[in-house]
């Protein structure tokens, strides 16, 4: 049996690289997202409630509880954690000596600490996936750095420990849960685009952050889009059970199919570090023999073999052909593939119903769990056999203790993971062992096991919805506020962002998919823009931004104009904008000429404070009067006002609180139909 030393090292390097990208990306956005003048200040998430220190740490596991001991507030502690996490992950990526259990434990603890205060901007599936993968890396990494192993004559590793492959098996199980659940939820959601195989005809233009290649893939023939959806179902639902196949070539075929899917997603969409992390998980399907090209591993070398080995090779080959044949037949049968030679196309359609799929899912969910049990049992027996080969009682005793600890941890994590995995089929979830539910509930807040389901429903079937923020200097000309990465100006090509994740741009995309009550953070964003807070404006487009605010101050309206990095207030008498609040962000050097009304009243006014956000009560066109937007992709659709409760400063760190009266902040939510 081929070893897995090289795949484990590749896995640990990949996890370190993803941690580095995640920490570095988060570090650049902390002031605007979590600072005292940010959208969701982090310090309000950590407030002692009179509990004991250890109980408080267990319920909210974050190292930021200790930030005051270092003279730092929560935001500064978060910046320090992100910076140290970036440097430590970089060290683990480059230096083999740093790929130890302690280093990965620190990386996992640091990201979990950030996750606890990250609020909605860190509640993405890939953040949970990184935490779960990071904890598995803690178990996979060695206790201390070891020298390069020499190859043993039988193909094993001289000096390899019996337990080493057990935690690494959990990586394969995680990859199975991720891919299988992601494929199943597309059909259990009853999304008409997935069932009609037309999802990709919408996906490339309606996804959050497209790449330059998205335009080209969007214009591929419809029959090819539908065929790609069929291939997606095949790779995500039918192929994952092959991760546990006893035949090595089947596992390698599964590996290359997963790599193909992830590479195509990377080319056509900016999904930050998620696809890189999935590629890291696929290393669990490899072995040393596939990653090396030494003569001893060459399959072309003819060696004498006994008849049992020959029989086993023939049976393995027959099993391969049988599985490939079943996959091909099932794909043609269940998706009605037909070749149209005249049009040079392959037509496809789903030939099964939702009820039939639900019955199939109910039938296979529990067997896939038993498949995991059987595979894990084999790994345990293999580890036990390797332990029997250890020479010397002191060494055997030491390896026995390690095998007991890591074996118990592997079995426990597997049992815990069955609970979120069973969410794909409710009846199976209800029949699961109650002890597994209790164990999962105990450690759920540590993100050791999570449920996954990517692209459950295809968005933008009626056009790409967008929340458009606009501002005005004079109350007559309204200019759209551009974001750094989110599609807006159609003359600007989509950028390549990955592995960086612009978390505000992502949340703006989600905000457009539902009512404002689903995105309470949005009022914090609008408040910071109305106040002209520099950390928040740095999350928007433009290398040098200036914020102009027209707002009310007592009985007289006041206009605030930028002076260097500060704001100089000037008083303005009445007029059509009296009592209104308006704000816009202008690129440096492109400020509009003030209206005559504003030019006539340059006298200094009272200093501006956080109270200049919005007056309660009447309508306030803070972000522009509703109109059809021509600045977004596609044709302008009908615009409507989204209502938000007015926000008032608490007087402490600028945190937003709901006002006593209900008012309106207007913004645009345009729906841009597909061409």
VOGU-3710 file (C-alpha; in Angstrom, 3 decimals, decimal comma):
1> xxxxxxxxxx> 0,000/0,000/0,000  1,435/3,367/-1,031  2,163/5,875/1,714  0,665/9,345/2,118  3,611/11,329/3,482  3,876/13,623/0,455  0,103/14,287/0,224  0,092/15,175/3,937  2,913/17,663/3,436  1,118/19,101/0,413
11> xxxxxxxxxx> -2,060/19,386/2,466  -0,299/21,187/5,313  1,352/23,601/2,887  -1,980/24,291/1,210  -3,749/24,953/4,511  -0,981/27,372/5,507  -1,332/29,195/2,173  -5,100/29,542/2,566  -4,738/30,793/6,149  -2,223/33,356/4,894
21> xxxxxxxxxx> -4,615/34,615/2,196  -7,557/34,721/4,610  -5,703/36,603/7,349  -4,103/39,084/4,926  -7,429/39,793/3,218  -9,174/40,315/6,552  -6,412/42,577/7,879  -6,881/45,119/5,079  -10,625/45,441/5,802  -10,716/45,540/9,598
31> xxxxxxxxxx> -10,851/49,370/10,052  -13,794/49,797/7,693  -15,708/46,737/8,875  -14,909/46,463/12,591  -13,192/49,663/13,693  -14,742/52,238/16,017  -15,830/54,125/12,887  -16,536/50,949/10,913  -19,799/49,406/9,774  -20,099/46,857/12,616
41> xxxxxxxxxx> -17,722/47,822/15,446  -16,163/44,682/16,876  -15,933/45,887/20,452  -19,670/45,674/21,019  -19,548/41,909/20,428  -17,363/41,234/23,491  -19,030/42,484/26,638  -18,406/40,645/29,924  -21,590/39,293/31,460  -20,333/38,476/34,927
51> xxxxxxxxxx> -19,396/34,896/34,105  -16,208/33,157/35,076  -13,183/33,601/32,845  -13,086/30,017/31,591  -16,850/29,780/31,118  -16,762/33,023/29,155  -13,911/31,705/27,007  -15,730/28,410/26,352  -18,999/30,060/25,338  -17,276/32,669/23,158
61> xxxxxxxxxx> -13,914/31,124/22,269  -11,752/34,038/21,211  -8,306/35,211/22,241  -9,568/38,798/21,987  -10,838/38,530/25,571  -7,191/39,060/26,543  -6,703/42,159/24,361  -7,282/44,607/27,285  -4,446/42,883/29,176  -2,148/44,102/26,374
71> xxxxxxxxxx> -3,607/47,608/26,402  -5,503/47,005/23,154  -9,148/47,371/22,263  -10,995/44,666/20,339  -10,254/46,147/16,923  -6,552/46,545/17,623  -6,413/43,012/18,982  -8,123/41,755/15,822  -5,563/43,564/13,673  -2,720/42,092/15,722
81> xxxxxxxxxx> -4,167/38,574/15,412  -4,595/38,942/11,652  -1,073/40,267/11,187  0,505/37,540/13,318  -1,654/34,923/11,609  -0,455/36,090/8,196  3,202/35,934/9,214  2,873/32,573/10,971  1,028/31,042/8,013  3,669/32,383/5,637
91> xxxxxxxxxx> 6,355/30,765/7,779  4,528/27,427/7,763  4,156/27,651/4,001  7,854/28,215/3,396  9,538/26,359/6,263  8,992/22,659/6,882  10,174/23,057/10,490  7,123/25,218/11,269  4,551/22,699/10,029  3,861/21,344/13,491
101> xxxxxxxxxx> 0,774/20,748/15,586  1,374/23,854/17,725  1,647/26,203/14,729  -1,587/24,980/13,149  -3,325/25,097/16,517  -2,353/28,777/16,802  -3,581/29,486/13,258  -6,896/27,768/13,941  -7,347/29,538/17,283  -6,545/32,926/15,720
111> xxxxxxxxxx> -9,078/32,502/12,912  -11,705/31,171/15,330  -11,073/34,253/17,468  -11,689/36,515/14,479  -14,757/34,488/13,507  -16,354/35,104/16,913  -16,333/38,888/16,433  -16,577/38,958/12,629  -20,383/38,936/12,673  -22,120/38,720/9,298
121> xxxxxxxxxx> -18,983/39,567/7,306  -17,341/36,317/8,438  -20,393/34,077/8,256  -19,595/32,530/4,885  -19,447/28,797/4,233  -15,792/29,005/3,268  -14,954/30,570/6,641  -16,555/27,581/8,375  -14,802/25,249/5,933  -11,438/26,858/6,703
131> xxxxxxxxxx> -11,989/26,429/10,439  -12,927/22,766/10,045  -10,000/22,134/7,707  -7,667/24,036/10,004  -8,574/21,832/12,949  -7,942/18,722/10,857  -4,534/20,196/10,000  -3,846/20,347/13,745  -4,316/16,576/13,917  -2,468/15,847/10,666
141> xxxxxxxxxx> 0,592/17,940/11,547  3,384/16,183/13,491  4,046/17,002/17,124  7,557/18,127/16,241  9,502/18,552/13,000  11,010/15,353/11,700  13,787/14,702/9,242  13,052/13,452/5,748  11,953/9,818/5,824  13,729/7,185/3,822
151> xxxxxxxxxx> 11,683/4,816/1,720  11,322/1,380/3,230  11,870/-1,676/1,051  8,204/-2,748/1,210  6,974/0,623/0,048  6,232/1,927/3,514  8,040/4,748/5,251  10,907/4,100/7,586  10,080/5,777/10,902  6,458/6,517/9,964
161> xxxxxxxxxx> 4,035/6,458/12,897  1,057/4,043/12,825  -1,556/6,746/13,475  -0,467/9,251/10,812  -3,049/8,303/8,170  -6,041/8,359/10,541  -6,557/12,164/10,791  -5,746/12,486/7,097  -8,678/10,185/6,339  -10,946/12,815/7,918
171> xxxxxxxxxx> -9,833/15,236/5,181  -11,159/12,797/2,581  -14,421/12,464/4,517  -14,745/16,266/4,686  -14,222/16,522/0,921  -16,950/13,908/0,417  -19,413/15,768/2,649  -18,675/19,087/0,948  -19,095/17,860/-2,630  -21,968/15,422/-2,107
181> xxxxxxxxxx> -24,040/17,922/-0,106  -23,312/20,709/-2,622  -24,700/18,554/-5,407  -27,720/17,244/-3,505  -28,992/20,627/-2,266  -29,217/21,926/-5,826  -31,983/19,400/-6,450  -33,635/19,342/-3,012  -34,102/23,133/-3,275  -36,476/22,582/-6,230
191> xxxxxxxxxx> -34,738/25,423/-8,039  -36,200/25,468/-11,584  -32,858/26,500/-13,072  -31,066/23,439/-11,692  -33,897/21,079/-12,542  -34,162/22,556/-16,030  -30,354/22,356/-16,444  -30,311/26,069/-17,347  -28,535/27,352/-14,234  -25,301/28,224/-16,018
201> xxxxxxxxxx> -27,123/30,367/-18,563  -27,700/32,774/-15,642  -24,766/32,049/-13,361  -21,896/33,782/-15,150  -23,603/37,187/-15,365  -25,461/37,105/-12,043  -22,704/35,791/-9,746  -21,266/38,174/-7,186  -17,845/38,883/-8,683  -17,387/37,657/-12,258
211> xxxxxxxxxx> -13,986/37,431/-13,932  -13,056/38,615/-17,430  -13,627/35,037/-18,660  -17,229/35,094/-17,416  -18,368/37,123/-20,426  -17,012/34,543/-22,852  -18,456/31,546/-21,007  -21,827/33,285/-20,730  -22,058/33,418/-24,524  -21,430/29,708/-25,043
221> xxxxxxxxxx> -24,279/27,737/-26,672  -27,204/26,875/-24,405  -26,852/23,144/-25,055  -23,257/23,330/-23,810  -24,367/25,164/-20,654  -26,897/22,422/-19,970  -24,314/19,730/-20,603  -21,991/21,446/-18,091  -24,780/21,319/-15,496  -25,089/17,586/-16,122
231> xxxxxxxxxx> -21,320/17,249/-15,653  -21,595/19,232/-12,405  -24,204/16,824/-11,025  -22,055/13,890/-12,097  -18,929/15,269/-10,390  -20,691/16,407/-7,207  -23,143/13,544/-6,611  -22,010/10,399/-8,443  -18,218/10,711/-8,168  -17,677/11,451/-4,414
241> xxxxxxxxxx> -18,370/7,843/-3,259  -15,333/6,878/-5,335  -13,181/8,762/-2,802  -13,349/5,570/-0,710  -12,896/3,121/-3,592  -10,391/0,307/-2,903  -8,987/0,671/-6,429  -6,318/3,355/-6,639  -7,091/4,366/-10,232  -10,720/5,086/-9,308
251> xxxxxxxxxx> -9,588/7,450/-6,565  -7,239/9,202/-8,979  -10,037/9,567/-11,539  -12,187/11,124/-8,809  -9,297/13,432/-7,907  -8,866/14,763/-11,441  -12,610/15,292/-11,885  -12,727/17,435/-8,736  -9,655/19,402/-9,811  -11,218/20,065/-13,214
261> xxxxxxxxxx> -14,392/21,439/-11,616  -12,530/23,720/-9,206  -10,165/25,071/-11,869  -13,085/25,951/-14,141  -14,797/27,766/-11,253  -11,594/29,708/-10,516  -11,370/30,794/-14,166  -14,977/31,967/-14,393  -15,627/33,451/-10,937  -13,951/35,219/-8,010
271> xxxxxxxxxx> -14,674/33,001/-5,017  -11,707/34,151/-2,926  -9,882/31,244/-1,258  -12,751/28,755/-1,376  -11,734/26,873/-4,527  -8,084/26,850/-3,449  -9,151/25,326/-0,144  -11,206/22,679/-1,953  -8,179/21,836/-4,091  -6,181/21,437/-0,877
281> xxxxxxxxxx> -8,752/18,919/0,371  -8,365/16,833/-2,797  -4,783/15,971/-1,763  -6,357/13,316/0,495  -7,092/11,302/-2,678  -3,409/11,099/-3,642  -0,535/8,904/-2,501  3,242/9,017/-2,619  3,394/6,772/-5,649  1,430/9,259/-7,735
291> xxxxxxxxxx> 3,449/12,276/-6,624  6,864/10,734/-7,291  8,400/9,467/-10,506  11,123/7,189/-9,183  11,905/3,956/-11,063  10,627/1,912/-8,141  7,176/3,388/-8,635  7,061/2,791/-12,388  4,216/0,549/-13,450  5,944/-0,213/-16,733
301> xxxxxxxxxx> 8,557/-2,308/-14,987  7,659/-5,985/-15,333  8,000/-8,061/-12,201  7,095/-11,629/-11,439  3,755/-11,905/-9,659  1,802/-14,794/-8,192  -1,577/-15,858/-9,524  -3,488/-14,229/-6,601  -1,971/-10,858/-7,508  -2,836/-11,396/-11,162
311> xxxxxxxxxx> -6,400/-12,335/-10,268  -6,719/-9,290/-8,031  -5,466/-7,022/-10,826  -7,991/-8,502/-13,273  -10,851/-8,086/-10,784  -9,792/-4,480/-10,134  -9,818/-3,773/-13,856  -13,266/-5,313/-14,220  -14,504/-3,209/-11,292  -13,173/-0,063/-12,954
321> xxxxxxxxxx> -14,868/-0,779/-16,260  -18,111/-1,650/-14,464  -18,148/1,629/-12,511  -17,268/3,737/-15,552  -19,986/1,964/-17,517  -22,572/2,554/-14,779  -21,648/6,239/-14,567  -21,964/6,623/-18,343  -25,262/4,720/-18,513  -26,737/6,606/-15,543
331> xxxxxxxxxx> -25,783/9,965/-17,026  -27,307/9,174/-20,417  -30,440/7,625/-18,914  -31,275/10,094/-16,124  -30,416/13,214/-18,130  -31,741/12,068/-21,481  -28,590/12,779/-23,477  -29,179/12,787/-27,219  -26,729/13,690/-29,962  -28,090/15,984/-32,679
341> xxxxxxxxxx> -25,758/15,416/-35,594  -27,431/18,037/-37,795  -27,036/20,884/-35,274  -23,782/19,505/-33,859  -25,195/19,593/-30,336  -25,924/17,306/-27,395  -29,415/17,798/-25,953  -30,137/17,011/-22,312  -33,060/17,065/-19,870  -33,874/15,614/-16,459
351> xxxxxxxxxx> -35,906/12,421/-16,776  -36,611/11,884/-13,077  -39,006/13,687/-10,742  -38,452/15,404/-7,419  -40,297/12,593/-5,639  -38,072/9,980/-7,255  -34,949/11,909/-6,284  -36,197/12,326/-2,703  -36,796/8,585/-2,424  -33,345/7,870/-3,851
361> xxxxxxxxxx> -31,743/10,310/-1,411  -33,569/8,714/1,509  -32,292/5,344/0,343  -28,605/6,300/-0,081  -27,912/8,797/2,739  -27,602/6,213/5,487  -25,543/3,814/3,312  -23,068/6,618/2,591  -22,604/6,955/6,343  -21,950/3,217/6,591
371> xxxxxxxxxx> -19,531/3,590/3,685  -17,629/6,088/5,835  -17,770/3,688/8,801  -16,366/0,835/6,697  -13,581/2,993/5,263  -12,637/4,345/8,682  -12,654/0,823/10,143  -10,204/-0,256/7,459  -7,940/2,683/8,312  -8,086/1,770/12,009
381> xxxxxxxxxx> -7,204/-1,861/11,309  -4,356/-0,764/9,046  -3,009/1,533/11,775  -3,281/-1,292/14,310  -1,365/-3,652/12,006  1,361/-1,032/11,553  1,605/-0,726/15,319  2,285/-4,446/15,592  5,303/-3,948/13,323  6,922/-1,421/15,680
391> xxxxxxxxxx> 10,125/-2,747/17,251  11,122/-2,165/20,865  8,809/-1,930/23,868  9,497/1,735/24,737  8,747/2,828/21,177  5,751/0,485/20,961  4,303/1,909/24,185  4,781/5,490/22,949  3,147/4,772/19,588  0,301/2,926/21,333
401> xxxxxxxxxx> -0,529/6,050/23,359  -0,442/8,202/20,222  -2,590/5,710/18,334  -5,131/5,669/21,157  -5,339/9,483/21,331  -5,485/10,192/17,605  -7,703/7,187/16,926  -10,209/8,351/19,543  -10,120/11,907/18,175  -10,681/10,630/14,616
411> xxxxxxxxxx> -13,664/8,498/15,593  -15,144/11,334/17,686  -14,854/13,875/14,875  -16,390/11,411/12,434  -19,373/10,850/14,743  -19,774/14,604/15,238  -19,699/15,233/11,478  -22,582/12,808/10,875  -25,017/15,308/12,409  -24,478/18,225/9,975
421> xxxxxxxxxx> -24,054/15,769/7,095  -27,478/14,240/7,814  -29,133/17,630/7,234  -29,313/16,733/3,523  -32,067/14,214/4,335  -34,392/15,100/7,267  -35,650/11,580/8,029  -32,088/10,257/8,291  -31,208/13,159/10,571  -34,027/12,167/12,906
431> xxxxxxxxxx> -32,894/8,524/13,062  -29,316/9,393/13,958  -27,912/8,227/17,293  -28,879/10,704/20,029  -25,355/10,565/21,461  -24,042/12,031/18,197  -26,506/14,928/18,519  -25,414/15,627/22,091  -21,735/15,489/21,200  -22,255/17,803/18,230
441> xxxxxxxxxx> -24,250/20,267/20,328  -21,436/20,420/22,870  -18,752/21,497/20,380  -20,872/23,153/17,683  -19,600/26,648/18,544  -16,023/25,511/17,840  -16,845/24,937/14,155  -15,355/21,428/14,207  -18,009/20,109/11,800  -20,410/22,053/9,593
451> xxxxxxxxxx> -23,087/21,513/6,991  -22,406/22,661/3,443  -24,435/23,287/0,327  -23,063/25,705/-2,266  -25,234/27,370/-4,929  -28,397/25,878/-3,468  -30,593/28,118/-5,616  -29,602/30,021/-8,722  -30,111/33,772/-8,259  -30,946/36,428/-10,816
461> xxxxxxxxxx> -33,365/34,370/-12,908  -35,328/37,549/-13,664  -32,238/39,731/-14,011  -29,351/40,771/-11,812  -30,627/42,698/-8,765  -28,383/45,421/-7,401  -28,576/47,839/-4,493  -27,401/51,161/-5,929  -26,137/53,914/-3,636  -26,233/57,438/-5,035
471> xxxxxxxxxx> -25,197/60,809/-3,702  -25,568/64,427/-4,674  -23,654/67,605/-4,033  -26,428/70,016/-4,886  -29,528/67,859/-4,597  -30,084/67,878/-8,362  -27,345/65,741/-9,869  -27,156/62,249/-8,404  -24,034/60,171/-8,955  -23,742/56,441/-8,317
481> xxxxxxxxxx> -21,252/55,393/-5,646  -18,954/52,748/-7,079  -17,607/49,777/-5,167  -14,102/48,484/-5,630  -14,957/45,083/-7,077  -18,723/44,669/-7,371  -20,087/45,105/-10,918  -21,269/48,645/-11,508  -19,820/50,721/-14,296  -20,278/48,678/-17,477
491> xxxxxxxxxx> -17,218/50,306/-19,064  -14,994/48,759/-16,397  -14,036/45,112/-17,019  -14,549/42,738/-14,091  -11,351/42,310/-12,078  -9,544/39,196/-10,907  -9,859/39,348/-7,127  -9,221/35,835/-5,773  -7,875/34,827/-3,307  -8,798/38,172/-1,725
501> xxxxxxxxxx> -12,384/38,450/-0,490  -13,930/41,943/-0,492  -16,453/41,180/2,225  -18,508/44,369/1,844  -18,941/43,749/-1,896  -20,098/40,203/-1,168  -22,629/41,361/1,416  -23,955/43,992/-0,987  -24,657/41,175/-3,436  -26,555/39,220/-0,779
511> xxxxxxxxxx> -28,425/42,359/0,314  -29,883/42,741/-3,183  -31,371/39,240/-3,017  -33,766/39,925/-0,153  -35,564/42,592/1,870  -33,613/45,104/3,918  -34,604/43,318/7,144  -32,251/40,494/6,118  -29,296/42,912/5,994  -29,393/45,022/9,176
521> xxxxxxxxxx> -25,712/45,880/8,712  -26,690/48,052/5,734  -27,912/50,847/7,997  -24,465/50,913/9,588  -22,880/51,341/6,152  -25,202/54,213/5,244  -24,603/55,885/8,601  -20,822/55,790/8,169  -21,104/57,217/4,670  -23,386/60,013/5,863
531> xxxxxxxxxx> -20,900/60,782/8,604  -18,041/60,722/6,106  -16,044/58,184/8,097  -12,806/57,511/6,255  -12,410/53,808/7,233  -15,778/53,011/5,643  -15,152/55,057/2,493  -11,859/53,217/1,947  -13,922/50,110/1,207  -15,377/51,888/-1,808
541> xxxxxxxxxx> -13,854/52,549/-5,216  -11,264/55,199/-5,955  -7,625/55,621/-5,000  -8,275/58,927/-3,197  -11,784/59,625/-1,908  -13,392/62,822/-0,719  -16,689/62,835/1,100  -19,175/65,671/0,698  -22,116/65,765/3,092  -25,215/67,936/2,989
551> xxxxxxxxxx> -27,151/67,528/6,195  -29,321/69,396/8,674  -28,070/71,087/11,825  -30,766/72,440/14,037  -32,808/74,991/12,104  -30,195/75,606/9,430  -28,877/73,140/6,890  -25,113/72,725/6,809  -22,822/71,571/4,049  -19,528/69,887/4,925
561> xxxxxxxxxx> -16,710/70,187/2,403  -13,462/68,212/2,530  -10,296/70,005/3,549  -7,296/67,693/3,462  -8,178/64,745/5,666  -10,681/66,760/7,721  -14,092/68,350/7,161  -14,794/72,081/7,177  -18,461/72,927/7,827  -20,068/75,952/6,135
571> xxxxxxxxxx> -23,588/77,202/6,777  -26,246/77,132/4,072  -29,569/78,958/4,142  -32,863/77,220/3,282  -33,636/76,051/-0,211  -34,912/72,833/-1,719  -32,480/70,724/0,303  -33,215/72,194/3,719  -33,700/69,443/6,271  -32,446/66,795/3,881
581> xxxxxxxxxx> -29,384/64,601/4,189  -27,289/63,765/1,147  -23,877/62,233/0,705  -21,634/61,230/-2,105  -18,107/60,022/-2,653  -16,073/61,706/-5,365  -12,727/60,591/-6,781  -10,059/63,161/-6,029  -9,901/65,812/-8,747  -13,366/65,040/-10,132
591> xxxxxxxxxx> -15,510/67,030/-7,712  -18,491/68,772/-9,329  -18,821/72,552/-9,288  -20,961/73,696/-6,363  -24,354/75,112/-7,208  -24,834/78,911/-6,985  -26,848/78,446/-3,817  -23,925/76,823/-2,051  -21,444/79,372/-3,437  -23,418/82,274/-1,966
601> xxxxxxxxxx> -23,076/81,096/1,630  -19,446/80,288/2,407  -19,565/81,426/6,004  -18,340/79,033/8,693  -20,982/77,045/10,497  -21,072/74,958/13,645  -18,714/71,957/13,935  -20,062/68,679/12,637  -20,465/65,759/14,999  -21,935/62,288/14,790
611> xxxxxxxxxx> -25,393/63,836/15,276  -25,402/64,954/11,625  -26,548/61,614/10,307  -30,275/61,890/9,607  -33,202/63,683/11,180  -36,102/61,413/12,147  -39,538/61,659/10,757  -39,915/62,901/7,218  -38,456/61,479/4,034  -34,709/62,001/3,606
621> xxxxxxxxxx> -33,192/61,461/0,141  -29,890/60,488/1,689  -28,891/58,318/-1,217  -30,841/59,880/-4,025  -34,372/60,080/-5,256  -35,650/56,869/-6,831  -34,892/56,720/-10,503  -33,902/54,243/-13,181  -30,226/53,507/-12,974  -28,187/53,415/-16,141
631> xxxxxxxxxx> -24,892/52,685/-14,498  -25,247/48,955/-13,974  -24,941/45,921/-16,127  -27,858/45,103/-18,355  -30,887/47,267/-19,019  -32,276/49,425/-16,257  -35,279/47,852/-14,624  -37,919/49,337/-12,358  -36,519/51,074/-9,285  -38,150/51,183/-5,883
641> xxxxxxxxxx> -37,356/52,565/-2,451  -36,114/50,279/0,295  -37,162/51,451/3,750  -34,694/51,527/6,611  -35,267/52,738/10,168  -33,321/55,916/10,925  -30,069/55,433/12,767  -28,774/57,614/15,535  -25,383/57,595/17,193  -25,142/56,202/20,662
651> xxxxxxxxxx> -22,543/58,823/21,491  -20,051/56,054/22,203  -17,791/55,033/19,398  -20,327/55,998/16,763  -22,284/52,750/17,071  -25,646/52,835/15,356  -28,911/52,521/17,236  -32,455/52,581/15,908  -34,300/55,858/16,393  -37,697/56,196/18,043
661> xxxxxxxxxx> -39,527/57,152/14,881  -39,690/55,306/11,614  -38,273/57,165/8,652  -36,830/56,362/5,254  -33,394/56,158/3,803  -33,847/55,800/0,112  -31,677/53,664/-2,077  -32,125/51,943/-5,406  -32,590/48,287/-5,936  -32,555/47,825/-9,664
671> xxxxx> -33,218/44,619/-11,479  -31,190/44,316/-14,645  -32,795/41,711/-16,885  -30,686/39,315/-18,816  -30,351/40,132/-22,503
//
